[in-house]
Amino acid sequence: QEFTAQITLSGIDNLGLVNHITNVISSHMHVNMKSISFESDDGIFTGKINVVVKNSTMLKKLMDNLKKINGIDKVTRV
């Protein structure tokens, strides 16, 4: 039973950050990105990612791994 979850991210924008985020997501099995959007303003970025995961444990693991990325301050589920 898969479900869709929206994750919001915010932090300090730097070169290659979006690439790093998508690599973390796609390197985790059973996580499929439905949509992704990022905005940057004065060096601060905000982003929304819709993912399809098998269970809440996978979602928590994904969010924990996203929090480890340098420059990301906040990762929350909507």
C-alpha distances in whole Angstrom, upper triangle without the diagonal:
4,7,10,13,17,19,23,25,29,32,35,35,36,36,33,31,28,29,28,25,23,24,23,19,19,21,17,15,12,13,14,16,16,20,22,26,28,32,35,38,41,39,36,32,29,26,23,20,17,14,10,9,6,8,11,13,12,13,16,17,18,19,22,23,23,26,28,29,32,33,30,31,28,24,22,19,20
4,7,10,13,16,19,22,26,29,32,31,33,33,30,27,25,25,25,21,20,21,19,16,16,18,15,13,9,10,10,13,13,16,19,22,25,28,31,34,37,35,32,29,26,23,19,16,13,10,6,6,4,7,10,12,11,11,14,16,15,17,19,20,20,23,25,26,29,30,27,28,25,21,19,16,17
4,7,10,13,17,19,23,26,29,29,31,31,29,26,23,24,24,20,19,21,19,16,17,19,16,15,11,10,10,12,11,14,16,19,22,25,28,31,34,33,30,26,23,20,16,14,10,8,5,6,6,7,9,12,11,10,13,15,14,15,18,19,19,21,24,24,28,28,25,25,22,18,16,13,13
4,7,10,13,16,20,23,26,26,28,28,26,23,20,22,22,18,17,19,18,14,15,18,16,15,12,10,9,9,8,11,13,16,19,22,25,28,31,29,26,23,20,16,13,10,7,6,4,6,9,10,10,13,12,10,13,15,13,14,17,18,17,20,22,22,26,25,22,23,20,16,14,11,11
4,6,10,13,17,20,23,23,25,26,24,21,19,20,20,16,16,18,16,13,15,18,15,16,13,11,11,10,10,11,12,14,17,20,22,25,28,27,23,20,17,14,10,8,6,6,6,8,10,10,9,12,11,8,11,13,11,11,15,16,15,16,20,20,23,22,19,19,16,13,10,7,7
4,7,10,14,17,20,20,22,24,22,19,16,18,18,14,14,17,16,13,16,18,16,18,16,12,12,10,10,9,10,11,13,16,19,21,24,23,20,17,13,10,7,6,4,6,9,11,14,14,12,15,13,10,12,14,12,11,15,16,13,15,18,18,21,20,16,17,14,10,8,6,5
4,7,10,14,17,17,19,21,19,16,14,16,16,12,13,16,14,11,15,17,15,17,16,13,13,11,11,11,10,11,12,14,17,19,22,20,17,14,11,8,6,5,6,8,11,12,15,14,13,14,13,9,11,13,10,8,12,13,10,11,15,15,17,16,13,13,10,7,6,5,6
4,7,11,14,14,17,19,18,14,13,16,15,12,14,17,15,13,17,19,18,20,19,16,16,13,14,12,10,10,10,12,14,16,18,17,14,11,7,6,5,6,9,11,14,16,19,18,16,18,16,13,13,15,12,10,13,14,11,11,15,14,16,14,11,11,8,6,5,6,7
4,7,10,11,14,16,15,11,11,14,13,10,12,15,13,13,16,18,18,21,20,17,17,15,16,14,11,10,9,10,12,14,16,14,11,8,6,5,6,8,11,13,17,17,21,20,18,19,17,14,14,15,12,10,12,12,9,9,12,11,12,10,7,8,6,5,7,9,10
4,7,9,12,15,15,11,12,15,14,12,15,17,16,16,19,21,21,24,24,20,21,18,19,16,13,12,9,10,10,11,13,11,7,5,4,6,9,11,15,17,20,21,25,24,21,22,21,17,17,18,15,12,14,14,11,10,13,11,11,9,6,6,5,7,9,12,13
4,6,9,13,13,10,12,15,14,12,16,17,16,17,21,22,22,25,26,23,23,20,22,19,16,14,11,11,10,11,11,9,6,6,7,9,12,15,18,20,23,24,27,26,24,24,23,20,19,19,17,14,15,15,11,10,12,10,9,6,4,5,7,9,12,15,17
4,6,10,12,9,12,14,13,13,16,18,17,19,22,23,24,27,28,25,25,22,24,21,18,16,12,11,9,10,9,6,5,6,9,11,15,17,21,22,26,27,30,29,27,27,25,23,22,22,20,17,18,17,14,12,13,11,9,5,6,7,10,13,16,19,20
4,7,9,7,9,12,12,12,15,16,17,18,20,22,23,26,27,24,24,21,22,20,16,14,10,9,7,9,9,5,5,5,9,11,14,16,20,22,25,26,30,30,28,28,26,23,23,23,20,18,19,18,14,14,15,12,10,7,8,10,13,14,17,20,21
4,6,6,9,11,10,12,14,15,16,18,20,21,23,26,28,25,24,22,24,21,17,16,12,12,10,12,11,8,9,9,12,13,17,18,22,23,26,27,31,31,29,29,27,25,24,24,21,19,20,18,15,15,15,11,9,7,10,13,15,17,20,23,24
4,6,8,9,10,12,14,14,16,18,19,20,22,26,27,24,24,21,23,21,17,16,13,13,11,14,14,11,12,11,14,15,18,19,22,23,27,28,31,32,31,30,27,26,26,25,22,21,21,19,16,17,17,13,11,10,13,16,18,19,22,24,26
4,6,5,6,9,10,11,12,15,15,16,19,22,24,21,21,18,21,18,15,15,13,14,13,16,16,13,14,12,15,14,17,17,20,20,24,25,28,29,28,27,25,23,24,22,19,19,19,17,14,16,15,11,11,11,12,16,18,18,21,23,25
4,5,5,6,9,10,11,13,14,15,17,21,22,19,19,16,19,17,13,13,10,12,11,14,15,12,12,10,11,11,14,14,17,18,21,22,26,26,25,25,22,20,20,19,16,15,16,14,11,12,12,8,8,8,9,13,14,14,17,19,21
4,5,5,6,9,10,11,12,14,16,19,20,17,16,13,15,13,10,10,8,11,11,15,16,14,13,10,11,9,11,11,14,15,19,20,23,24,23,23,21,19,20,19,15,15,17,14,11,13,14,11,12,11,11,14,15,14,17,18,20
4,5,5,6,9,10,10,12,15,17,19,16,16,13,16,14,12,12,12,14,15,18,20,17,16,14,15,13,14,13,16,16,19,20,23,25,24,24,21,19,21,19,15,16,17,14,12,15,14,11,12,13,13,17,17,17,19,20,22
4,6,5,6,9,10,11,13,16,18,15,16,14,17,16,13,14,13,16,16,19,20,17,16,14,15,13,15,14,16,16,19,19,22,23,22,22,19,18,18,16,13,14,14,11,9,12,11,8,9,11,11,15,16,15,18,19,22
4,5,5,6,9,10,11,15,16,13,13,11,14,13,10,12,11,14,15,18,20,17,15,13,12,10,11,10,13,13,16,16,20,20,19,19,16,14,15,14,10,11,12,9,7,10,10,8,10,11,10,13,13,12,14,15,18
4,5,5,6,8,10,13,14,11,11,9,12,11,9,11,12,15,17,20,22,19,18,15,15,12,12,10,12,11,14,15,18,20,19,19,16,15,16,15,11,12,14,12,10,13,14,11,14,14,13,17,16,14,16,17,19
4,5,5,6,9,12,14,12,12,11,15,15,13,15,15,18,19,23,25,21,20,18,18,15,15,13,15,14,16,16,19,20,20,19,16,16,17,15,11,13,14,11,10,14,13,11,14,15,15,18,18,16,19,19,22
4,6,5,7,10,12,10,12,11,15,15,14,16,16,19,20,23,25,22,20,18,17,15,15,12,14,12,14,14,17,18,17,16,13,12,13,11,8,10,11,7,7,11,10,9,12,14,13,16,16,14,16,17,19
4,6,6,8,10,7,8,8,11,12,11,14,15,19,20,24,26,23,21,18,17,14,13,10,11,9,11,11,14,15,15,14,11,10,12,10,7,9,11,9,8,12,12,12,15,16,14,17,16,13,15,15,17
4,5,7,9,7,7,8,12,13,13,16,17,21,22,26,28,25,24,21,20,17,16,12,13,10,12,12,14,16,17,16,13,13,15,13,10,13,15,12,12,15,16,14,18,19,18,21,20,17,18,18,20
4,6,9,9,10,12,15,16,16,19,20,23,25,28,30,27,25,22,22,19,18,15,16,13,14,13,15,17,18,16,13,14,15,12,10,13,14,11,12,15,15,14,17,19,18,21,21,18,20,20,22
4,7,6,9,11,15,16,16,19,21,24,26,29,31,28,26,23,22,19,18,15,15,12,12,10,12,13,14,12,9,10,12,9,8,11,12,10,11,15,14,15,18,20,18,21,20,17,18,18,20
4,6,8,11,15,17,18,21,23,27,29,32,34,31,29,26,25,22,20,16,16,12,11,9,10,12,14,13,9,11,14,11,10,14,15,13,15,18,18,18,22,24,22,24,23,20,20,19,22
4,6,10,13,16,17,21,23,26,29,32,35,32,30,27,25,21,19,15,14,10,8,6,7,10,12,12,8,10,13,12,11,14,16,15,16,19,20,20,24,25,23,25,23,20,20,18,20
4,7,10,12,13,17,19,23,25,29,31,29,26,23,21,17,15,12,10,6,6,5,8,10,11,12,8,8,12,11,9,12,14,13,13,16,18,18,21,22,20,22,20,16,17,15,17
4,6,9,11,15,18,21,24,28,30,28,26,22,20,17,14,10,9,5,5,7,10,12,14,15,11,11,15,14,11,14,17,15,15,18,20,19,23,23,21,23,21,18,18,16,17
4,6,7,11,14,18,20,24,27,25,23,19,17,13,11,7,6,4,6,9,13,15,15,17,13,12,15,15,12,13,17,15,14,17,19,18,21,21,19,21,19,16,16,14,15
4,7,11,14,18,21,24,27,26,24,20,17,14,11,8,5,6,7,11,14,16,17,19,16,14,18,18,15,16,20,19,17,20,22,21,24,23,21,23,21,18,17,15,15
4,7,10,14,17,21,24,23,21,17,14,11,8,6,5,7,10,13,17,19,19,21,18,16,19,19,16,16,20,19,16,19,21,20,22,21,19,21,19,16,16,15,14
4,7,11,14,17,20,19,17,13,11,7,6,4,6,9,12,15,19,20,20,21,18,16,18,19,15,15,18,17,14,17,19,17,19,18,16,18,16,14,15,14,14
4,7,10,14,17,16,14,10,8,6,5,7,9,12,16,18,22,23,22,24,21,18,20,21,17,17,20,19,15,17,20,17,19,17,15,17,16,14,15,15,15
4,7,10,13,12,11,7,6,4,7,9,12,15,18,21,24,25,24,25,23,20,21,21,18,17,19,18,15,16,18,16,16,14,13,15,14,13,15,16,16
4,7,10,10,8,6,5,6,9,12,15,18,22,24,28,28,27,28,26,23,24,24,21,19,22,21,17,18,20,17,17,14,14,15,15,15,16,18,17
4,7,6,6,4,6,9,12,15,18,21,25,27,31,31,29,30,28,25,25,26,23,21,22,22,18,18,20,17,16,13,13,14,15,16,18,20,20
4,6,5,6,9,12,15,18,22,24,28,30,34,34,32,33,31,28,28,28,25,23,25,24,21,20,22,19,18,14,15,15,16,18,20,22,22
4,6,8,11,15,18,21,25,27,31,33,36,36,34,35,33,30,30,30,27,25,26,25,22,21,22,20,18,14,15,16,17,20,22,24,24
4,7,10,13,17,19,23,25,29,30,34,34,32,32,30,27,27,27,24,22,23,22,19,18,19,16,14,11,12,13,15,17,20,23,23
4,7,10,14,17,20,23,26,28,31,31,29,29,27,24,24,25,22,19,20,20,16,16,17,15,13,9,10,10,12,14,16,19,20
4,7,10,13,17,19,23,24,28,28,26,26,25,22,22,22,19,17,19,18,14,14,16,14,13,10,9,10,11,12,14,17,17
4,7,10,14,16,20,22,25,25,23,24,22,19,20,21,18,15,17,17,13,14,16,14,14,11,10,10,9,10,11,13,14
4,7,10,13,17,18,22,22,21,22,20,17,18,18,15,13,16,16,12,13,16,14,15,13,10,12,10,10,11,12,12
4,7,10,13,16,19,19,18,20,18,14,16,17,14,13,16,16,13,14,17,16,18,16,13,14,12,10,10,10,9
4,6,10,12,16,17,16,17,15,12,14,15,12,11,15,14,11,14,17,15,18,17,14,16,13,11,11,10,10
4,7,10,13,14,14,16,14,11,14,15,12,12,16,16,14,16,19,18,21,20,17,19,16,13,12,10,10
4,6,10,11,12,14,11,9,12,13,10,11,15,14,13,16,18,18,21,21,18,20,17,14,13,11,12
4,7,9,11,13,10,9,13,13,11,13,16,16,16,19,21,21,24,24,21,23,20,16,15,13,14
4,6,8,9,6,6,10,11,9,12,14,15,15,18,20,20,24,24,21,23,20,16,15,13,14
4,7,8,7,8,11,12,12,14,16,17,18,20,22,23,27,28,24,26,23,19,18,15,17
4,5,6,7,9,10,11,13,15,16,17,19,21,22,26,27,24,24,21,18,16,14,16
4,5,5,6,9,10,10,12,14,15,16,19,21,24,25,21,21,18,15,13,11,13
4,5,5,6,9,10,11,12,14,15,17,19,23,24,21,21,19,15,15,13,16
4,5,5,6,9,10,11,12,14,16,17,21,22,19,20,18,15,14,13,16
4,5,5,6,9,10,11,12,15,16,20,20,17,18,15,11,11,9,12
4,5,5,6,9,10,11,13,15,18,19,16,16,14,10,10,9,13
4,5,5,6,9,10,11,13,17,18,16,17,15,12,12,12,16
4,5,5,6,9,10,11,15,16,14,15,13,10,11,11,14
4,5,5,6,9,10,14,14,11,12,10,6,8,8,12
4,5,5,7,9,13,14,11,12,10,8,10,12,15
4,5,5,7,11,13,11,12,12,10,12,14,17
4,5,6,9,10,8,10,9,7,10,12,15
4,6,8,9,6,7,7,6,10,12,16
4,6,9,8,9,10,10,13,16,19
4,6,6,9,10,11,14,17,20
4,6,8,11,12,16,19,22
4,6,9,11,15,18,20
4,6,8,11,14,17
4,7,10,14,16
4,7,10,12
4,7,10
4,6
4
